Amino acid sequence: MFERKEYPRPQFRRENWQSLNSEWEFAFDDKNEGIKSGLWQGNKALPLKINVPFSYEYPASGVGDTAQHDVVWYRRTFAIAEGNGGSRALLCFNAADYQTDVWLNGVHILTHTGGFTPFSADITDILKEGENVLVVRCEDTLNDAVPRGKQSWTGSPFSCFYVPNTGIWQSVWLEFFGEDCIAEHSLFCDYDKTELYGELATLYGSADEAEIAVVFDGKLIKRERLTLRGRHNNYRFTLPKDYTDDYSWSPENPRLLYVDFALYKGGKQIDLAHTRIGMRKISVDEHGKICLNNRPYYQRLVLDQGYWQESGLTPPSAEALRKDIELTKAMGFNGARKHQKLEDPYFCYYAEELGFLTWCEMPSAYRFCAEETAAITKEWQEIVRAGRNCTSNVCYVPLNESWGAREIATDERQKAFARSLYFLTKSLDPTRLISTNDGFEVVNPTDILGVHDYDAEKAEDFQKYANGYDGMHPQGFALFAEGEKYAGEPVLLTEFGGRAFQTDAKGEAWGYSGAAQNEEAFLKQLGSIMQGVYSCNFQGYCYTQLTDVQQEVNGLLTAERKPKVDMQKLKAIFIQKKV
């Protein structure tokens, strides 16, 4: 049986918590009668069992039903673990798809809309001594106007779109605190000034002081005390510049500062959470070069869809994410573009620890309309607020290949939408780069020009990039939207390759490029492609892709994470240029 027992949010960790994962009661509600029949009251047992946090479509859930069911219900009972009685309690979800309603002991607790972001609610006043009944309703229709990522909206998987994930698909747990707690925080670094800064938002505004303690290499190097006024408070302080060691974080040297945030009221500590950050800077210099810590840095990325054979979007374990990063680094990559998904928090946690760059991307919707723009704008803010505290994250991608904005090349409304996402992102996080519409039909402003080219299948196919970028049509699409032109941004080849290679010759197979017949042919084709990539003035690339996913066989690894070809040979091909 698959189990997720680890603390669910390692980048902002409280000591007192209680997992609500494992077995829940479960029911399909195909006639949408559950509310009318009173399932929310929690008095009726549900007929099925499901293993949370795995969605019902995948075997890890214990259900494994791939049919579309728009509405599902969950029910479980729990008692507060000994030692936590008397504390205030948060009910926390890392993600549930798509609209989620929660009741505790027959009382409606919250409604959350969005399939990829965390949410929580204070449930202290509704908790009872002894047994409590928790009920969750999730509704997830085949609606192409809401963010879906790579989940098919047709009722069945096709090409590079997969079996959906419905309902709870990340961990559920309780956290305990005193009279007030940190509801949200941001933690940024100013690399040049050796400063940390950000915002603390408390849940109730009743705490009167906060303390921030910073530890590096096991030594306390800074303790800062803040007087709080209201719920929202900014902070900024300088780390000691005479410290003998370099604070800098990079994939080659992933040093981390460990930070504790504590709240106080009347001198009594009422909340404590642990996090960490790497001192690093991602920027574009006066020569148009992408720099990490003020030095040009070549990004060798892989496209990572984040799907597993048995568990879909849900990693089978935290360790599975660590293994993915280790395998990726072993093939010569120094980062990944996590495609069309906000990943489980352990992905960024291990990326920080192992030294691995990440790109954070908005899961796309597929129909431009008022419902879509509202849904993306809301959920994208939540994604950025989650991703901005991840050291490894160096770039945001709010739109991909004009998905959900198919007329962006000519439609001024869609161009305006793209620009609004760029500026919205900068308002929430000014410290990272943005590829506004990655791939083609690019709208300015953008910090990065991301080019997608699956048509380039050998070295000579890349000669077209030698004479600039205006007027180009990779894959038959205009590289720039009408009225836009190249403005000197760093250029990365952010999707290419996609060489279909099926080692087991079983089932349906789909790929972007013609299938290789054996390892030798695959390596020869890949070597020619990479010679072409390195012949261009790109400042990095993102190869498609890390693993096979269901019918898509473009992976360097199988869906079971087994290498298709010798990994040392892959590494020699992907690392051809020292920067």
Helices and strands as residue ranges (DSSP letters): E 17-19, E 22-28, G 39-41, E 48-52, G 59-61, E 71-78, E 88-93, E 96-97, E 99-104, E 107-113, E 119-122, G 124-126, E 132-139, E 167-168, E 172-177, E 182-190, E 195-202, E 209-216, E 219-227, E 232-238, E 249-250, E 253-254, E 257-265, E 268-277, E 282-284, E 290-292, E 295-296, E 299-304, H 318-330, E 335-338, H 345-354, E 357-361, H 370-387, E 393-397, E 399-400, H 412-428, E 433-434, E 437-438, E 449-453, G 459-467, G 474-476, E 491-497, H 519-535, E 540-544, H 567-574
